[in-house]
Amino acid sequence: IYLIKQNTFHCLTNLTFINLQANPFYFLYNETFSNLTKLQALDLSHTKITSLFLATTDVHELYLSHTEIFDVRSIELYLPNLTLIDISNTHVILKSRQDLDV
């Protein structure tokens, strides 16, 4: 998958897990996952994304390992239920959960 359009998942409101790992896309629209109110886990590991905006409140697990994200300021998350975030093998360094502003 090289491109994920803005409304790709719009009608799939019952999705609870999306695995997009190991795809060469580098950009996601801010609204890509906005309609997925039941989404609990999202795997974007081994992709080329450099930033992420995510405001789906039910997400508990977010996998971003081996991405091209270098700066924590390029990750905008509004995830009050987040319990796991994998940023291994990225260049992001977190000192505390507040660094993500989740």
C-alpha positions in Angstrom: 0.0 0.0 0.0 1.6 3.3 -1.1 -1.3 5.6 -0.4 -4.2 5.5 2.0 -6.9 7.9 1.0 -8.6 10.2 3.6 -11.9 8.2 3.6 -10.5 4.7 3.2 -11.9 3.5 6.5 -14.8 5.9 6.8 -17.6 3.2 6.5 -15.8 0.6 8.5 -16.9 1.9 11.9 -16.8 -1.5 13.7 -13.1 -2.1 13.1 -11.2 -2.7 16.4 -7.7 -3.5 15.0 -5.9 -2.2 11.9 -2.6 -3.7 10.9 -0.9 -1.6 8.2 2.7 -2.6 9.1 5.4 -3.0 6.5 3.7 -0.8 3.9 5.8 1.9 2.2 3.4 4.8 2.7 4.8 7.9 4.4 1.7 10.1 4.9 -1.7 9.8 6.6 -4.4 12.4 6.5 -5.5 13.7 9.9 -9.0 12.3 9.3 -7.9 8.8 8.2 -9.1 7.1 11.4 -11.4 9.7 12.8 -14.6 7.8 12.2 -13.4 4.6 13.8 -14.8 5.0 17.3 -14.3 1.3 18.2 -10.7 1.1 17.1 -8.6 -0.3 19.9 -5.3 -1.2 18.3 -3.4 0.4 15.4 -0.2 -1.0 14.0 1.8 1.3 11.8 5.2 -0.3 12.5 7.7 -0.7 9.7 6.1 2.1 7.6 7.7 5.3 6.4 5.4 7.7 8.2 7.1 10.8 9.7 4.2 12.2 11.6 0.9 11.1 13.1 -2.3 12.8 14.2 -4.7 10.5 16.0 -7.8 11.4 17.9 -9.7 8.1 18.3 -10.5 7.9 22.0 -10.8 4.1 22.3 -7.3 3.3 21.1 -5.5 1.3 23.7 -2.5 0.1 21.7 -0.4 2.0 19.2 2.6 0.4 17.4 5.0 2.8 15.7 8.3 0.8 15.8 10.7 1.1 12.9 8.9 4.2 11.5 10.6 7.4 10.3 9.3 9.5 13.2 12.2 11.4 14.7 10.6 14.1 16.8 7.9 13.5 19.5 6.3 16.8 18.4 5.3 15.2 15.1 3.1 12.8 17.0 -0.2 14.4 17.9 -2.3 12.0 20.0 -5.6 12.5 21.9 -5.9 9.0 23.3 -7.1 9.0 26.9 -7.3 5.2 26.9 -3.8 4.5 25.6 -2.1 1.8 27.6 0.7 0.8 25.2 2.8 2.7 22.7 5.7 1.0 20.9 8.2 3.5 19.6 11.1 1.1 19.6 13.7 1.4 16.9 12.7 5.0 16.2 14.7 8.1 17.1 12.1 9.3 19.5 13.1 9.8 23.1 10.4 10.1 25.7 11.1 11.3 29.2 7.6 10.9 30.5 4.0 10.2 29.2 3.5 14.0 29.2 5.9 14.2 26.3 3.2 12.7 24.2 0.5 14.9 25.6 -2.1 12.1 25.5 
